[in-house]
Amino acid sequence: MDLVIGAGVTGLSYALFCNRDYLILEGDEKIGGYCKTTKRNGFVWDYSGHFFHFRNKEIEHLVMDGIPENELVRIIKETCIKYKDILVDYPFQKNIHQLSKEELIECLYDLFSIEKKSYETFKEMLYVKFGRGIAEKFLIPYNTKLYACDLDTLDKDAMGRFFPYAEKEDIIKNFKSENNNSYNNSFVYPKGGAIEYINAIAGKLDQSKIRKNISVIKIDKEAKQVYCSNGKIIKYDRLISTMPFPKLLQISNTNYDKNIYNWNQVLVFNLGFDIKGKDKKNHWIYFPESEYCFYRIGFYDNILSQDRMSMYIELGFGKDDKIQAEEWLPKVLQDLKITGFLSENQKLIDYESLVMNPAYVHINQHSVKDVLDKKQFLKQYEIYSIGRYGSWTYCSIEDNIIEAKTLAEKL
């Protein structure tokens, strides 16, 4: 029997593809992991923004097969950056022509005066690839808010293919013929929220083999059994874990260096207002400047064509920070008014807050090597760790499904 820890998209996908007897244990009262959705008072809110960007047609069919077409919205992404008093199209580095003449010249001069040299960290990469102007106006301050850390502690490829690279030629060409395409230029979103992705996959599984409110607190590698929060002991043939990799190492009594693994938390506010706001176009907006507490805001109402403003707000914190959500709500509302995205005549009628911990993993050369080494070690005991947090990486929902399918077929 394959024992799967975690009923998020990765764990459910593995069970779907494994063609063996399985049992899924989920510590929460609901399945979905971070793809849960709150539906209340006419608002649809996710655990932060989760928008599916399909590249693989097989995966698209797998997920969307269970969702009626009239329950989906297909969106061409509209995003921008709040920079000083203007909105700059995303990505920043391809739209510096929208800045003032002085700042454009500064960015261009720095871009064409870059000293070619090697780089090892994420921050060094930003300077070498884009020059001081672009790096310090947006890329460094925004990602510092997102990751809540010194960017020199991150690997140069910390965001992989998700980082919007642009060559000098692309930047110049974009001055006249704008092309802001990226990996997520369009997306599909269910009217019922991200949980519908999960329900589409889970609906293909035997519901009796999904056990909720049961956490695994200890793994005996040699005996191939887990100790659960409800006092039960479950034996397995193979263990598939989607929990954060450092936690797997800890509860399986696997020696590791805790200092190698770092991450940040994200405080999310979902806000519902009585009337529509002034922004009727954008799906999400980035805020690099430190004077605003959030690094990104998003508009569900613009995605779902609703007549009341429905938002998600994201704030980054370090992994050891103590977060008091209620203390931050007044600051969030104040900053929304300062930026002009909330007016005095709009009334907050419903909201919720949640903390994603971990949120973004901090990838560095030591963590990459240690994950590979420890995965190879655990494989001896038929323990396999997959998913964004199980593989300790930066990836998409689609990537999670593909990784689960690949492992199932390999085993």
N, C-alpha and C positions, 0 to 999 in steps of 0.2 A: 504494500500500500504506500502511495506517495502522500506524505503529509505536507500540506501547503500552509505556510504561516503568512496570513494577510489576505484579506478579501478586497484588495484594491484591483486596479485594472491588470496589473502584472500577475498576481496570484490567480485571479479568475481566468485569465487567458491561458495560463499554464494548464489549469485543470481542464479547460476546453480542448486543448491539443494533446494531452498526455496519453489518451487511449489506454489508461490503466485505472485501477481502483484508486480513489483519492479521498482525502478528507481535508477541508479547509477550516482553519481556525482563525477567527477574527476577534481582536480584543475589544472592539467598539460594539455598540448596540446596533449599528448600521453598517452595511457594506459600502465600499467605494473609496476608502482612504481619503485623499484630498480631493476626490471628484464627487464629494457629496454636494447636495443642493438643498437650500431652504426655500420653501414655497409658502408665503404668508402674506395676507392682506393684499393679494394681487401682485406681489413682488416675487421675482425669481432670482435668488442669489446663490452663487457657488462659494466654495471655500477658496476664494480668489478666482481670477479669470482663467478659465481652462477652455481653450479654443482649438478644435481639431484641425490640423493642417495635414491633409493626406498627400502622401507621395506614392504609396503602395495601393494599387487598386484592389488587391485581394483583401487587405486589411480594411479598406474603406467599405467594401461589400460586407465583410464580416460584422462590422459594427453597425452600419446603417441599415442592414437587412432587417433589423428588429425595430426600426423606427419609421413610422409612416412618413412619406415624403412631405405631406402637408404639415408635419410637425417639425420640419427643419427649415432653417433659414441659411441661405448661402450668401456669404458676404465678401465683397471686395474691401479689404482692410483700409480704414482711414485712421491714421495716427499722426501725431505731431509732438513737438517738444516746446514746452513753455520756457523761452529763453529771454530774460529781461522783460521787455514789454511786448514781445512779439511771439507768434507761433511759427516755428520752423518745421517744415516737413521732415519726417523721419525717413531715412537715417540722417543724422546731423551732418556727417562728413560728406555726404553727397549733395547737401543743400546749403552750403556755406554762402552761396550767391544770394541767399535771402537775408543775410546779415547786412549791417551797415557797410558802406564802402570801406571805412577804416578797418573794421574787423575782417572783412573779406580779404583785404590786402595783407593784413597780419597773418591770417590763416594760410594764404597762398605762399607768402614769403617763407613761412616756417615749413610748409609742406615741401617746397622745392629747395630748402636749405638743410634737409635732414642729413646728418652724418651717418653713412652706412656702417652699421656695426651689429654685432650679435646681441641677442637679448635672451634672457632666461625667465623673467617674470612678466606678469600680465601688464603691469604699469610700464615697464621698459618697452614692451611690444607696442603699446599705444603711442609712446613718444617716437619710436623708430618708424612706425608705419604711417603716422599721420602728422607728426610735428607737434611742437609745443602749443600752438594756437588751438587747433581742433581738440587736442588731448585735454588741455586745461579748461576749455570753455564748456565741454560737455562730457567727453568719454571718461575722464578721471572722476569728476565730481559725481556724475550719475552712478557709475558703478561702485564708487565708494559708499554711496547711500544704499544701493541695492545689496551689496555684500556685507556692509557694516564692518569693514576691515581695511587694513592697509593693502592696497592692490599689489604691493611687492611680495606679499605672502602667497599670491596665487600663481599658478603655472601659466606660462605664456599662451597655452591652448585651453585655458580653463572653460571657455564657452564653446569650444569646438566649432562645428559648422554653423552654430547659431549666432556667432558674432558677425555683424554686417560689414565684412571687409570691403574696401573699395580702393582700386588703384588710382594713381594720379590722373590717368587718362579718363577713367570713369567719372571722376569728380568734375573734371573740366567739361566733358561732354554733357553732363547733367545741367550745366548752366543754361543751355539752350533747349535741349530735348530731354525733359525730365523722365528718368527711369528709376523708380524707387522700389523695384521688385526685390523681394527677399524670400527666404524659405517659407515665410508665412504670409505671403501676399494676399491670399484668400483663405477663408476658413468656413467650416460648417458648424452650426450651433443648433442644438435642439431647443425648441420653445420651452421645454420642460427643464432646461438646465443640463449641466454636465452629468448628473446622475443618470440621465437617459443612455449615455454611452455605457455606463456600468450595467444598467438593467438589460440592455440589449445583449451583452455577453452573458450575464448571470442567468438570463432567461433560457439559455441553451444548456444549463447545468442542472444536475439533480439537487434540488434545494435542500434535501435532507442531509446532504454532505457538506453543507455550509453551517458551521457552528459559530454563533456570535457570542459576545461577552465572555470570551475565553482567551486569556493571554498565556503565552508560553513564558515561563519564568526561569526555566533551566533546561539545558539540553545535555544529555549524557551521550557523548559521541560513540563511546565503545559499545554501550548497551543498545544504541539506536532507539532511544526513548526520550520523550519530553515530559516535563513536569508542568502542569497547568495551574492557572490561578484558582480554578475550582477544586483543586486537590487531586484531580485525576492524573494518571500516568498513561501516556499513549505510546505504543510501540509503532515503529515505521520501518519500511524498507529503504525509502529515500526521503530526504527532507529538502523541501524547496522553501527558502526563506526570502521574504521581501522586506523584512524589517531593516532599519538602518544598520549598515555593516558593522560599525563599532559595537552596537548592542548585541549582534549575533556573536561576535568574538567574545564579548563579556559573558553572556549566559551559557556559552558552550565551553567556558573555561579554556579559551585559547589565548595564549600569551600574545600581547601586542603593545605597541607604544602609543599611549593615548595622545601624546603630543603631535602625532602625525595627522590626526583627524580633527578637522575644524569645520564649522558650519555657522550659519546665522539663522536667526529667527525672523519671521515676518508677522507683524500685527496687521490683521485685515479688519476693516470696518465695512460692513454692507449697510448702505444708507438708502432709505426710501422717503421721498418728499411728496407733498400734496400736488404739486404742479410741475410741469416741464421746465427745465432750465434753459439758458440762452444757447448752449451748445447742442445743436440738433444734428451734428454731422459726425464728430469723432467717436471712435470706439474706445480708444485709450490715449492718454497723454502722459509724457515723461517730464519729470521735474528735477533737473540737475542741481539747482541752486539750494544751498544749505539753509536758507531762510525759511523754506517750506519743509514741514515735517515729513511729508510723504514723498516717495520717489515716483509713484505712478498712481493715476486714477483712471477708472474705466466707467463707461456708461452702458449698462444693460438696456436702458430704454432706447438708445440709438440703435442697438443691435436688433432688438425685438420690436421696434416701432411702437413703443408704449407712450402714453400721454402723461406720465408722471416720471420725474427724474429718479432713476434707480442706479446706484453707483457702487463700485468697490474702490476702496482706498487702501494702499499698501505702504507700510512703514517698516524699515529695516532695523534690526537690533542684533547685537552680538549674542553668541550662544549662551553666555552666562548672565545676561541682563535679566533683571526682574521687571517684568512688564505689568503695569497696572493700566489696563485698557481704558477704564473710565476716566483716568487722569488725562488721557490723550484726546478724547473725543472733543472737548471744547477747542483745543488747539487745531484739530482737523477742520472743524467748522469755521473757525476764524481764518485759517489759511485758504480755505475754499472761497471765502468772501473776498479776501485780499486779491486772489488771483482772478476774481470775476466769474468763477464758475458756479457760485451760489449767490443769490440775491436776497435782500432783506425780506421780500414778500414770500419767499418759499419757506414752508414749514416742514421740519423733520417729523414724520408721523410714525416711523418704525425703523429700527436698526438692530444689528447684532455685531458682535466682535468675536474674533477667534485668533488664536496664535498658532502659526505653523512652525513646528519645532521637531526636526530640522526643516528648514525651507530650502535654501540653496547650499549645497555642499561646496566646500572650498578645496578645489583640486590643486594639488601641487605634485611635484615629481616624486616625493616620498610616499604620498598617499596612493598614487597610481601604482607604484612598484609594490607597495605592501598589500594592496587589494589583490593584485595578481598572485603574489606569493601565498597569501592566506587562502585564497580561493583554491589554489592547487593543493594546499595542505588539507583543507576541509573535504575536497573531492575524494580523498582516501576513505573518508567515513560516509560517503554518499550524501554529503551535505552540499547544496548548491544555492548560491545567493544571487538574486537577479532583481532588476528594476532600478529606478533612479537612485533609491537609497540603498538597495541591496548591492548594487554595483558601484555605488558611491561616485556618481557621475552627473553630467548635465545632459538631459535627453528629453525627448517628447513623449507624449502618450503613445503615439504610434510606435516609437522605438521600443517602449516597454512591451507592447504586444508582440513585436517581431522577436525580441530577445526571448520571451517566454516560449514562443512557437519554435524557435531554433533549438532551445534546450530540450524541449519535449521531443522533438524529432531526433535529436542527437542521442538522447537516452533510450 
